[in-house]
Amino acid sequence: MGKLGDIGDRYRVPPGSQVRLKDWDPDDVWVAGGDKSAGVHQRESLSERLDRLQDLLYAQKQHRILMILQGMDTSGKDSTIRRVFHTIDPLGVRVANFRAPNADELGRDYLWRVHRQVPANGEIVIFNRSHYEDVLVPRARGHQTRSEQQQRLGHIADFERMLSDEGTTIIKCYLHISIDEQRQRLQDRLDDPSKHWKFDYSDIREREYWDGYMKAYQDALAATSHHHAPWYVIPANHKWVRDLVVSAILVDTLQRLRMRYPPAPEGLDKVKLD
């Protein structure tokens, strides 16, 4: 595995660039040279480092981390969270899921429910889907024009700029799978009775909008990947590669914060326990 910063550079969407997802290989295994066993070992090593860094983050309470996970159905948002964060103390780590808005949420602006979930000092919050659903689903299904999508993307860019200015470090990961890989994962759910609970008929219907989703994602990634809120296109056809790349980007981001444990309270060195 190369330097952590090199991994981020390889998969980051450069600000101001056009995005063509067909140019990003969902089968890419560069990060570990195609060696799965080495890749899994490297991810476990990064998990140990992540545990220590999260402890620093929570103790210092000076930084906030927002990780956004987006991707097509079966791209592995749930399992990414489970594998990347499996070693760390749940204290100070929270997952926010965003499904279809309910009646109460529909009665307010579309960012209202999102703003309520952003991290506080010392927290890592993972968005399992996010505010981007409001510019992806309606656009892909033809219920939102490109002009309307661009307007909302402007709102989102301003929202993320505000979060960044107020001290939130933002990491946005698009889990990139191919349509063939999605078909196989859906078939696996049908073939395995223990996975039937994961299957939803809507997943099949959504495949009809695949091309629309790809265009919607391309526009969203191009419009909202900034230095303060970068997008990363994560190759996700191989689950171990996906988990390793996400882990590397997160650890590298946390290390760059140069965190330290807070100083001990005055006089603590004189405290004696009977």
C-alpha positions, 0 to 999 in steps of 0.5 A: 500500500502506498502512502495514505495521502497518495491513496486520497489523491488517486480517488479524490475528485479534483475541484472544478473537474468534469466527472465521467464515472465510466472513467473510474474503474469499480474493479480497481485493486491498485491500493493493494496490488490485487493481493486480498490477504495483504489488503485485509491485513492493511485494513486491520492495521488501519483500524487500530490506528483509527481507534487511537485517533478517534480516542484523541478526537473524543478527548480533545473535543476540538474537531468534528468529522462528518463522513458521507457515504453514497452509492447505488443499492448493494454498493455496501454502505452498511457493511463499510460502516461495520468493517471500517469502524468495528474496532473503535469505541462507539462513544463519540461515533454515530450513524445517521440514516436518511430514508424517504422524508416523512410528513414532518420533514416534508413540511420543512426545507430539505436540509432541515432534517440533515442539519440536525444530525451534523457532528458536535465537537469530538464526534464522528458522524457517518451519514448513511445516505445523505442530503444528496438523495434530494438531488439524486433520486428525483433527478434520476427519475425525471422529477427534477430538471437539471436546472433544479438540480443545479440550484439545490447543489448550490444550496448544498455547497453553501451548507457544506461551506458553512459546516467547514467554516464552523469547524467540521471536517467533511469526507464524502465517499461515493461507493462505485459499483458496476451494474453487473456487480449490482445484479450479482449481489441482488441475485446473491440475496435471492439465493441465500435465505439468510439474506432475504430480509435485505431484498426489496423489490424496489431495488429491481425497479431502481435498476431501470434508472441506472443511467439516470443515476449515473448522470445525476451522480456525475453532476453532483460530484462535479458541482460539490467536490471542493478542497473543504468537502472533497468527494472520493470515488471508491472502487467498490466491486471488491469489498475488501478494496472498498473498505481499505480505501475508505479506512486509508482516507479516514485515517489520513484525514484524522492524522492531518488534524495533529491532535493531542490529548488535552493537558491534565487538570492542575494539581492532578499529579498530587492526587493520591488514592487511599 
